[in-house]
Amino acid sequence: MTGKQILIVEDEKPIRDMIAFGLRRAGFEVREAEDCSTARASIADHRPDLLLVDWMLPDQSGLELTRAIKRNKDTEDMPVILLTARAEEQDKVTGLEGGADDYVTKPFSPRELLARINAVLRRASPVGSGESLEAGGLTLDTASHRVTAGDQTVPLGPTEYRLLQFFMEHPERVYSRSQLLDRVWGGNVYVEERTVDVHIRRLRKALEPFRLEGLVQTVRGAGYRFSTRAE
């Protein structure tokens, strides 16, 4: 699971530092936020692979933040682990019903937290992911960043690769240009929406020699989707 990015939302700096130290040692990229408003800005700036959220935060509860994340279709599939001193069964049920993917009570050991994180990330991984994604005659190797069609390599630039990976991880779903900019480029990158069209054309052109350009489909008035079904 190394290389994944985790956002820690915790207002107590000593706890935040302890968690961040252990996660970095385990190979994760770590970002930090001390309250919900900072966390929201960080998520909009660049979506993390998982959120660690303290239940008690100064501006809003971590549970409310979790509910808001799970209600938003752009972040509903982002894994969230709640951290809290609340150990009662009903509190755990409330947290899980609020959308949390797991619930860790304080105090906890770094080894337990790491095991919980890895388990949640495994569950959140799309079917067929891990080492590779396969669909429509394409194989995308997430370790080597190579894309192949049969036994031939599909030459892609870094942006086209990220676009294709995102599409293959979310097949059949329609994404607008602005959503693709947020999810693939990142919310802090200020480029025009037509930039998406340029890279879509480049991606289709790269797939064209393999007769696979039809996998990346235009949905009139809505955006784009990746589908193995004919348009």
N, C-alpha and C positions, 0 to 999 in steps of 0.2 A: 504493500500500500504506500510505499515511499513516493514522494513527489506530490502527493495530494496536499491541497491547501485547506487549512482549518482556521476559522475565525472564532476567537475566544471572546465572549461577551461577559465580562466579570468586572465589577466595580472595585473589588479589593485587589490592589496591586500585588501584594505578596502572593496571593493565590494565583493570580494571573501569571506572574513571573514563574512560579513553580510549574504550572501546567505547560507554559510555553517552553521552558527549558527541557522538560521531559519529551515533549513532542518533537522539538528540533533534533534532539539526540536520536529519536526514532526515525528521522528522515523526512518529517513533514515540513511544509512551509507554513508559517504561522503569522497571522495578523491578529491585532488586538483592538477591542473596543471597551470603553468603560460604562457605556449606557446604550439604550435602545436607539436613540437618534444617531449616535455615531455608528452603530452597527448597521442601520439602514443605509447610511451614506456609503459605508464600506462595501455592502452587498451590491448597491447600485454601481459602484465604481468598478468592481470586479467580483463576480460571483464565486464564493468559496465552494469547496467540495463538501464541507460539513460545518455545522455550527455547534459550538459548545456554549450554552446559554445558562447563566445563573438565574434562578427563579426571582430573587429579590434584587431589583435594580433601581437606581434613584429616580428615573423619570417615568418608568413603566415597568410592569412585571415581565419577566422573561416568558411567562406563559402567554401573556397577551401578544408579545412579539412573535412567539411560535405560532399562535393562531393566525396572525396576520400573514405570516410567511406561507402557511399552508392554504390560506384562502386565495392567494395570488397565483394565477395560473403560470406565471413566469418562474415562481420559486417553489411551487407546491411539491416538487420532487426533490428538493434540497433536504438532506438528512439533518435532523436536529436532535441533540442530546441535552436534556435539562440537568443542571447541577443544582442541588439544593440540600439544605439541612433538614427538610421536611421528610420524615421517615415513615409516616403513617400510611397504611395501605390506601386509604381514600385519596391522599395527596398523590400517590403514584398513579392511581386510576385517573384522577383529574388531569394530570400531566400527559398521560398517554392519550386520553380522549381529546385533549387539546391539540394533538397532532405530533407530539414528540415521538421520535423513533426509539428512544431509550431514556432511562431515568437513572441517574447516579447520585446516591446520597453522600453527603459530607459527614465525616471525613472519609476520603477514599485513597487508595494507594495508586501511585502512578501506573503500576502494572495492571491494575484492574481497569483504570480509565483507558489505557492503551488497548486492552483486549476488547473493551466495549466499542471503542472507536472503530477498530478493525472489523469487528462483527457487523456493525451498522453499515460501513462502507461496502462490505461484501454483499450485504442484502440489497444495497442501493444500486449496485452495478447492474447495468442492463444485461439481459440475457444474451449470452454469446460474447460478452466483453471480458475484460481481464487482460489476456494476451492479444486478442484480436476481435474484430467485429466483422461479421459476414452478412451480406445482403445483395441480392440481384446480380450475382456473379462477381462482386467486389469483395476483397478481403483487405481490411485495414489493420495493420499490426501496430498496436499502441506502444509497444516497446521499442521497435526500430523506426517507427514513423514512416513505414513503407506501405504503399497501396498497390495491390496487384489485381489483375483481371486474368484469371487462369494462371499461367506461368509467366505472364508479362507484367513488368512494372509500369504503373501509371505515373507519369511525371507530374508532380504537383508542386506549386509554390507553397510556402508556409501558411498563407491565409487560406488558400484553397483547401489545404489539408485540414485546417481547423474547421472550416465550413463543412467539409464532407464528414469529418468525425462527429460534429454536432448533429448533422442530419441523420447519420446512421445510428446515433444513440437515441434519437427521437423520431423514429419513422412514422409516417402517415400524419403527423401533426403539422398544421399550417402555422408558419411564423411570418409576421410582418417584417418589413425592412428594419423598422426601429427595434423590434425584438431581437433580430439577428445582430444588429449593431451592439446591443447591450450584452448579448450572450456570447458572441464570438470575438468582437473587438474589445468590449469592456466599456462600462458607462463613462469612463473618464476620457475616452478618445472621441474628440469632436470632429467627425467627418460627415459629409453629406450622405443622405440615404441612397443616392444613386451609386455610391461606392459599392453597395451590396450588389447592384445589378452588374457592375463591371466584373466583380469576382465570381458571380454566378455564371456569367458568360465564359470566363476563363475556365471554370470548373467543367462546364459542359463541353468546351472545346477539348479539354484534356481527356474526357471520357468518350468523345466522339469516335476515335479510331477503333474503340472496342464496342461500338454501338450501344453504349450505356448512358448516353446523354439524357435519355428520357426518364432516368431515375430522379433527376432534379426537375421538379415540375413547377410551373407557374400557376398559381390560383388567382384568377382575375379578380382584382379589387381587394385581395386579401394578403398575398405575399407568395411564399414558396413552401414546398414540402418535398420530402424524399419519400418515394413510393415505388414499390416493385409492380404496382398495378398500372395498367395503361391509363393515360389521361382521358 
